[in-house]
Amino acid sequence: MSKTVVVVGASFAGLAVSHRLLKYTRQKEKNLRVVLVSPTSHFYWNLASIRAVVPGLIKEDQIFHPIEPGFSLYPKENFEFVYGSATSVDTDAKTASVAAPDGEKTLKYDYLVLATGARSANDDVPWKPLGSHEETVQQLRDTAKKVGAAKTILVAGAGATGCETSSEIKHKYGADKDVILLAADAEVMGGDVLASNMEYEMKKLGVDVRKNARVASTEVLADGRTEVRLVEGAPITVDLYLPTMGLKPNTGYLSEKLLNENKYVEVDEFYQVKNAENVWACGDIVSKPRAGFMITDKQAAGVAKNIELVIQGKAQLPVKLLPVDALMCAAGRDRGAGRIGNVKVFSIMAWALKGRTLGMPWAPKYVDGTQW
């Protein structure tokens, strides 16, 4: 009898779980069947979005890769790609409903993986997939066009995305564009250990870093410029406003009993979803302990292994994350800032590990499974 694993979401977490199950678990469970559900036909390597919004630096085929061909090496009876968006999950009936171009589909599962991630709090920026491949590509093109045309650019939010985006724009244009970065807190990066290093790199590029500056509201004026009103202080009028603050989990299709107070999926130490049988979750839909590329990969590895153990009737293992938390930030195309644990690294190391390529050579490997 076949065992069906439905994986909802085909970004970093969904691809990592699916390929691991098909490459490794399938060798032990020949009747394993993986059904991958995705609202987009292409995988978006959004780690490079901070550079892709600057015209002329990145080609689209470096960060967008078709998903389905990457699974062509697996037997057809073991894999199915379903193009559509999840609309609901019934954990009692063990079904997932999907809105597909050819109508509503109901997928039966034995095991379910929730990997629909999170989206940007503001839908006007391309830091995360917007919906379909075409929508995301168009949004990225539109943003890059606006960046190219703007003289004054305000980046709101001084987390990693905001700091990196400000640096990329200033690195490309120098004195030709004024770039303002607003930090809501007293320090950039929320006061992380690497905050002073990142601020040093940005200021060296000429980014105007303003701290304790929280956005209250924005308004697009008649001339197309944007007025940014702050909680305290005078408003700022700029040609382009790029918000980078916040994520919203893509959990609207799930029952409230599966979510915590912030609408993220609630999981235990096995990354099994609480209040549900044979359901796991990983990636930005969990954001535990935080949202992060390498953290997601470790979660996906643990989830795939636990599904295999459950199929075999064995006890699950607690998911092990990184032994030391690491964070690297690009500061333009030739510098960076980073830390391993609480130890800061040299700029050249952060550049080599992230800023040089932003991981883009890994993108095809995520799609075809050779990363694992």
Disulfide bonds with the S-S distance in Angstrom:
none
